[in-house]
């Protein structure tokens, strides 16, 4: 229980830092995804940072409360654990549009006193067990969001402006469509409109990102024929709207998708890091990184309670050529996209394949498809899925 008024009960489960005596004794050094447990005089304490407490709760229930039997022998000593990881059947791809390495490090430079933040002081991807980088260039050179989104959705490099099509104008299968063919539930989410380049890449096929009518038509078919949740337009910057609309919709969609025993695939995009980096507005860009962090926390809480969930965070490209400056901070050097490598953070079964590697962005969907049991996804003539 959380810290509360009154004397402690005879038996309690204490969560987080409280005034209970057992909390003072739970003084463990944890890193990354780790959490700590302690049992003492019939009471149990669970401790983890923010969403990681969900992993501690799942571990406790899985390890010490078999079925309806609560008479388990819980070790009365501080112990440190990591989340349980099972073979994945659920796949969550989180894309920070325009988010390069230094956008994720803005916490080092900016004061995080935003009204909708949870006081986090680092990008949550750095807690993940796997961290690498991806190249983003398209067949046109420095990519736009359409070609980059298509690469992440289909495993094919294509021409700037193309959505869900290869360089020969052929429609190519997206991870959304692959998941549908496997009987999985699907969702496409974005903080911008559904016709934006990234959500369109996961739900449509057209030779111009500006063909809004074609994109909407394809999305209607996905929704009507396959039940795909297309859930977009969440550009909010107040605590009430973020919690009541954005976070509530994420949680609601996860609940709906999670009801499918065959699993699900969801793509979620934070679109406005890119837009604010185009205008070199660092304050607004940081706000959207924090908002993205909020969303990541919700997805990770779900992943901890459902260990058969794989989560990957990356970007379609970097925007603004943000780099360290001589004053010890970061400065923009462009108002456009750059060819900087983007970070890749992975959690779940198979995440080690992404660790400490520089890969092509197309290898991300190819590898996710291989986790789904499909080895020939994407442009196999150029690249292959990552192996152990």
C-alpha positions as CSV (number, residue, x, y, z in Angstrom):
1,X,0.0,0.0,0.0
2,X,1.1,3.6,-0.4
3,X,2.1,5.7,2.6
4,X,-1.0,6.5,4.6
5,X,-2.1,7.8,7.9
6,X,-2.6,5.6,11.0
7,X,-0.7,2.7,12.4
8,X,0.6,-0.1,10.1
9,X,-1.6,-3.1,9.7
10,X,-0.3,-6.5,10.9
11,X,0.3,-7.6,7.3
12,X,1.0,-5.1,4.5
13,X,2.4,-5.0,1.0
14,X,4.2,-1.7,0.9
15,X,4.8,-0.1,-2.6
16,X,7.5,2.5,-3.2
17,X,9.0,4.8,-0.6
18,X,6.8,5.2,2.5
19,X,7.2,6.0,6.2
20,X,6.8,2.4,7.1
21,X,9.8,0.8,8.9
22,X,10.2,-1.9,6.2
23,X,10.8,0.8,3.6
24,X,13.8,2.2,5.6
25,X,15.3,-1.3,5.5
26,X,14.8,-1.7,1.8
27,X,18.0,0.1,0.8
28,X,19.0,-1.7,-2.5
29,X,21.1,-0.4,-5.3
30,X,19.2,-1.0,-8.5
31,X,19.9,0.0,-12.1
32,X,18.0,0.0,-15.4
33,X,15.0,-2.3,-15.2
34,X,15.9,-3.7,-11.8
35,X,13.6,-3.6,-8.8
36,X,13.9,-4.7,-5.2
37,X,11.9,-6.8,-2.7
38,X,12.0,-7.4,1.0
39,X,9.9,-9.4,3.5
40,X,10.0,-8.6,7.2
41,X,7.8,-9.6,10.1
42,X,5.0,-10.8,7.8
43,X,5.1,-7.6,5.6
44,X,6.4,-7.2,2.1
45,X,8.0,-4.2,0.4
46,X,8.3,-3.7,-3.3
47,X,10.4,-0.8,-4.7
48,X,11.0,0.3,-8.3
49,X,11.2,3.6,-10.2
50,X,7.9,4.7,-11.7
51,X,6.5,2.1,-14.2
52,X,9.1,-0.5,-13.0
53,X,7.0,-1.0,-9.9
54,X,4.6,-2.9,-12.2
55,X,7.4,-5.4,-12.9
56,X,7.9,-5.8,-9.1
57,X,4.2,-6.4,-8.6
58,X,4.0,-9.0,-11.4
59,X,7.2,-10.7,-10.1
60,X,5.7,-10.9,-6.6
61,X,2.4,-12.4,-7.8
62,X,4.1,-14.8,-10.2
63,X,6.8,-16.0,-7.8
64,X,5.1,-16.0,-4.4
65,X,1.3,-16.1,-4.8
66,X,0.6,-19.3,-6.8
67,X,-3.1,-19.5,-7.7
68,X,-5.0,-18.5,-4.6
69,X,-2.4,-19.6,-2.1
70,X,-0.9,-16.7,-0.2
71,X,1.0,-18.9,2.3
72,X,4.2,-18.7,0.4
73,X,7.7,-18.5,2.0
74,X,9.0,-15.1,1.0
75,X,12.7,-14.6,1.7
76,X,13.3,-12.1,4.5
77,X,16.2,-10.3,2.9
78,X,16.7,-7.6,0.3
79,X,16.8,-9.0,-3.2
80,X,17.2,-7.4,-6.6
81,X,15.4,-8.7,-9.6
82,X,14.8,-7.9,-13.3
83,X,11.4,-8.3,-15.1
84,X,10.4,-11.7,-16.3
85,X,10.7,-12.0,-20.1
86,X,8.7,-14.6,-22.1
87,X,8.5,-15.3,-25.8
88,X,6.7,-12.4,-27.4
89,X,3.3,-12.5,-28.9
90,X,2.5,-8.8,-28.5
91,X,4.6,-6.2,-30.3
92,X,4.8,-2.4,-29.6
93,X,6.8,-0.2,-31.9
94,X,7.2,3.4,-30.6
95,X,8.5,6.0,-33.0
96,X,9.7,9.5,-32.0
97,X,9.5,11.5,-35.2
98,X,12.6,13.6,-35.6
99,X,14.1,12.1,-32.4
100,X,17.9,11.7,-32.7
101,X,20.3,10.8,-29.9
102,X,20.6,14.4,-28.5
103,X,16.8,14.9,-28.4
104,X,16.7,12.0,-25.9
105,X,19.4,13.7,-23.9
106,X,17.7,17.1,-23.5
107,X,16.9,16.1,-19.9
108,X,20.5,17.0,-19.2
109,X,20.0,20.5,-20.3
110,X,16.3,21.4,-19.7
111,X,14.4,21.9,-16.4
112,X,11.7,19.3,-16.2
113,X,9.0,21.3,-14.3
114,X,6.3,20.6,-16.8
115,X,2.8,20.3,-15.3
116,X,2.1,17.0,-17.1
117,X,5.4,15.4,-16.3
118,X,6.1,12.7,-13.7
119,X,9.3,14.3,-12.6
120,X,11.4,12.0,-14.8
121,X,14.9,13.1,-15.3
122,X,16.0,10.8,-18.1
123,X,14.6,9.3,-21.3
124,X,13.1,5.9,-20.4
125,X,14.7,4.1,-23.3
126,X,18.0,4.2,-21.3
127,X,16.5,1.7,-18.9
128,X,16.0,-0.8,-21.6
129,X,18.5,-3.8,-21.8
130,X,19.3,-3.2,-25.5
131,X,20.6,0.0,-27.0
132,X,21.9,0.5,-30.5
133,X,21.6,2.8,-33.6
134,X,19.9,2.7,-37.0
135,X,20.8,4.4,-40.3
136,X,17.9,6.2,-41.8
137,X,18.8,7.2,-45.4
138,X,16.2,6.5,-48.1
139,X,16.7,5.9,-51.8
140,X,16.5,9.7,-52.2
141,X,19.4,10.3,-49.7
142,X,18.4,12.1,-46.5
143,X,15.0,10.7,-45.8
144,X,11.6,12.3,-45.2
145,X,9.0,10.9,-42.9
146,X,7.2,9.0,-45.6
147,X,10.1,7.0,-46.8
148,X,11.4,6.5,-43.3
149,X,8.0,5.4,-42.0
150,X,7.7,3.0,-45.0
151,X,11.1,1.5,-44.2
152,X,10.0,0.9,-40.6
153,X,6.6,-0.4,-41.6
154,X,7.6,-2.7,-44.5
155,X,11.3,-3.5,-44.5
156,X,11.8,-1.7,-47.8
157,X,13.8,1.4,-48.6
158,X,11.9,3.7,-50.9
159,X,11.7,7.2,-52.4
160,X,10.9,10.3,-50.4
161,X,7.2,11.0,-50.4
162,X,6.1,7.3,-51.1
163,X,3.9,5.7,-48.5
164,X,3.7,2.0,-48.3
165,X,5.1,1.6,-51.8
166,X,8.5,0.5,-53.1
167,X,10.5,2.5,-55.7
168,X,8.6,0.9,-58.5
169,X,5.2,2.0,-57.1
170,X,4.3,-1.5,-55.9
171,X,2.3,-1.7,-52.7
172,X,4.3,-3.6,-50.1
173,X,3.0,-5.4,-47.0
174,X,3.3,-3.5,-43.7
175,X,3.7,-4.9,-40.2
176,X,0.1,-4.0,-39.6
177,X,-1.1,-6.1,-42.6
178,X,1.3,-8.9,-41.6
179,X,-0.1,-9.0,-38.1
180,X,-3.6,-9.1,-39.5
181,X,-2.8,-12.0,-41.7
182,X,-1.6,-13.9,-38.6
183,X,-4.9,-13.3,-36.8
184,X,-3.4,-10.6,-34.5
185,X,-5.1,-7.4,-33.4
186,X,-3.6,-4.1,-34.7
187,X,-3.5,-0.4,-33.9
188,X,-2.0,2.7,-35.5
189,X,-1.6,5.6,-33.1
190,X,-0.1,9.1,-33.5
191,X,-0.2,12.5,-31.8
192,X,-0.8,14.0,-35.3
193,X,-3.6,13.3,-37.8
194,X,-4.0,9.8,-39.2
195,X,-3.0,11.1,-42.7
196,X,0.5,12.1,-41.4
197,X,3.3,10.3,-43.1
198,X,4.2,7.9,-40.3
199,X,0.7,6.6,-39.4
200,X,-0.1,6.5,-43.2
201,X,3.0,4.3,-43.7
202,X,1.6,1.7,-41.4
203,X,-2.0,1.8,-42.8
204,X,-2.0,2.9,-46.5
205,X,-0.3,2.6,-49.9
206,X,0.1,5.7,-52.2
207,X,2.9,7.4,-54.2
208,X,2.4,10.7,-52.4
209,X,2.2,11.4,-48.7
210,X,-0.1,14.3,-49.6
211,X,-2.8,12.0,-51.1
212,X,-5.0,12.3,-48.0
213,X,-8.1,10.9,-49.7
214,X,-6.2,7.7,-50.7
215,X,-4.8,7.3,-47.2
216,X,-8.1,7.8,-45.5
217,X,-9.7,5.3,-47.9
218,X,-7.1,2.6,-47.1
219,X,-7.5,3.3,-43.4
220,X,-11.3,2.9,-43.6
221,X,-10.8,-0.5,-45.2
222,X,-8.4,-1.6,-42.4
223,X,-10.9,-0.4,-39.7
224,X,-14.0,-1.9,-41.4
225,X,-12.6,-5.2,-42.6
226,X,-10.0,-6.0,-40.0
227,X,-10.8,-4.0,-36.9
228,X,-7.6,-2.0,-36.9
229,X,-7.7,0.8,-34.4
230,X,-6.6,4.1,-36.0
231,X,-6.3,6.4,-33.1
232,X,-4.7,9.8,-33.7
233,X,-4.7,13.6,-33.1
234,X,-3.4,13.9,-29.5
235,X,-1.4,17.1,-29.6
236,X,-2.1,18.1,-25.9
237,X,0.2,19.9,-23.5
238,X,-1.9,20.1,-20.3
239,X,-2.0,17.5,-17.6
240,X,-5.8,17.1,-17.8
241,X,-5.9,16.5,-21.6
242,X,-2.8,14.2,-21.6
243,X,-4.1,12.0,-18.8
244,X,-7.8,12.1,-19.7
245,X,-7.4,11.7,-23.5
246,X,-4.0,10.6,-24.6
247,X,-3.0,8.2,-21.7
248,X,-6.6,7.0,-21.3
249,X,-6.8,6.1,-25.0
250,X,-3.4,4.2,-24.9
251,X,-4.6,2.2,-21.9
252,X,-8.0,1.6,-23.5
253,X,-6.4,0.4,-26.8
254,X,-4.0,-1.9,-25.0
255,X,-6.9,-3.5,-23.1
256,X,-8.8,-4.0,-26.3
257,X,-5.9,-5.4,-28.3
258,X,-4.8,-7.6,-25.3
259,X,-8.0,-9.5,-25.4
260,X,-6.8,-11.4,-28.5
261,X,-5.1,-14.6,-27.6
262,X,-3.0,-14.5,-30.8
263,X,-1.5,-11.2,-29.7
264,X,-1.3,-7.7,-31.2
265,X,0.9,-5.2,-33.1
266,X,0.7,-1.5,-32.3
267,X,2.6,1.4,-33.8
268,X,2.6,4.6,-31.7
269,X,4.2,7.8,-32.9
270,X,5.1,11.0,-31.1
271,X,5.0,13.3,-34.2
272,X,5.7,16.7,-32.7
273,X,9.4,16.3,-31.8
274,X,10.0,16.6,-35.5
275,X,7.7,19.6,-36.0
276,X,9.3,21.6,-33.1
277,X,12.8,20.7,-34.2
278,X,12.0,22.0,-37.7
279,X,11.4,25.4,-36.1
280,X,14.3,25.0,-33.7
281,X,12.0,25.4,-30.7
282,X,13.9,23.5,-28.0
283,X,11.4,24.1,-25.3
284,X,8.5,22.7,-27.3
285,X,10.7,19.8,-28.6
286,X,11.6,18.9,-25.0
287,X,7.9,19.0,-24.0
288,X,7.1,16.5,-26.7
289,X,10.0,14.3,-25.6
290,X,8.6,14.3,-22.1
291,X,5.1,13.6,-23.5
292,X,6.6,10.7,-25.4
293,X,8.2,9.5,-22.2
294,X,4.8,9.5,-20.5
295,X,3.4,7.3,-23.3
296,X,6.4,5.0,-23.0
297,X,5.8,4.5,-19.3
298,X,2.2,3.4,-20.0
299,X,3.3,0.9,-22.6
300,X,6.1,-0.4,-20.3
301,X,3.7,-0.9,-17.4
302,X,1.6,-3.1,-19.7
303,X,4.7,-5.0,-20.9
304,X,5.7,-5.7,-17.3
305,X,2.2,-7.1,-16.4
306,X,2.3,-9.0,-19.7
307,X,5.8,-10.4,-20.1
308,X,5.0,-11.8,-23.6
309,X,5.3,-8.2,-24.9
310,X,8.2,-6.9,-27.0
311,X,8.8,-3.1,-27.0
312,X,11.1,-1.2,-29.3
313,X,11.7,2.6,-29.4
314,X,13.3,4.3,-32.3
315,X,12.9,7.3,-34.7
316,X,12.2,7.7,-38.4
317,X,15.0,10.3,-38.7
318,X,16.7,13.1,-36.8
319,X,15.5,16.7,-37.3
320,X,17.5,19.9,-36.7
321,X,21.0,18.5,-36.6
322,X,21.0,18.9,-32.8
323,X,24.6,18.6,-31.5
324,X,26.6,19.4,-28.3
325,X,27.8,23.0,-28.2
326,X,30.8,24.6,-26.5
327,X,28.7,25.8,-23.6
328,X,28.0,22.2,-22.5
329,X,24.5,22.1,-23.9
330,X,22.9,21.4,-27.3
331,X,22.3,23.6,-30.3
332,X,20.4,23.2,-33.6
333,X,22.5,23.4,-36.8
334,X,19.6,23.0,-39.3
335,X,15.9,23.4,-39.8
336,X,15.6,20.2,-41.7
337,X,16.1,16.5,-41.5
338,X,19.6,15.2,-41.0
339,X,21.3,11.9,-41.8
340,X,22.3,11.3,-38.1
341,X,21.9,7.8,-36.9
342,X,18.9,7.4,-34.6
343,X,18.8,5.4,-31.3
344,X,17.2,2.0,-31.0
345,X,16.0,0.8,-27.6
346,X,14.6,-2.7,-27.2
347,X,13.0,-4.7,-24.4
348,X,11.6,-8.2,-24.3
349,X,12.4,-11.6,-25.8
350,X,15.0,-11.2,-28.6
351,X,15.9,-7.6,-27.6
352,X,19.6,-8.6,-27.4
353,X,19.7,-8.7,-31.2
354,X,19.6,-4.9,-31.3
355,X,22.1,-4.3,-28.5
356,X,25.3,-2.4,-29.4
357,X,24.7,-2.6,-33.1
358,X,24.5,-0.1,-36.0
359,X,21.8,-1.4,-38.3
360,X,19.7,-0.3,-41.2
361,X,16.2,0.9,-40.2
362,X,14.6,-1.8,-42.4
363,X,16.1,-4.5,-40.2
364,X,13.8,-3.4,-37.4
365,X,10.5,-4.5,-39.0
366,X,12.3,-7.5,-40.6
367,X,13.4,-8.7,-37.1
368,X,10.0,-8.0,-35.5
369,X,8.4,-10.1,-38.3
370,X,10.9,-12.9,-37.6
371,X,9.7,-12.8,-34.0
372,X,6.2,-13.3,-35.3
373,X,7.4,-16.4,-37.2
374,X,7.8,-14.8,-40.6
375,X,11.4,-14.9,-41.9
376,X,10.9,-13.6,-45.5
377,X,9.5,-10.2,-44.6
378,X,10.9,-7.1,-46.3
379,X,13.5,-6.6,-49.0
380,X,15.5,-9.8,-48.5
381,X,17.7,-9.1,-51.5
382,X,19.4,-6.3,-49.7
383,X,19.1,-6.9,-45.9
384,X,18.3,-9.7,-43.5
385,X,16.6,-9.9,-40.1
386,X,19.0,-9.6,-37.2
387,X,20.2,-12.9,-35.7
388,X,21.4,-13.8,-32.2
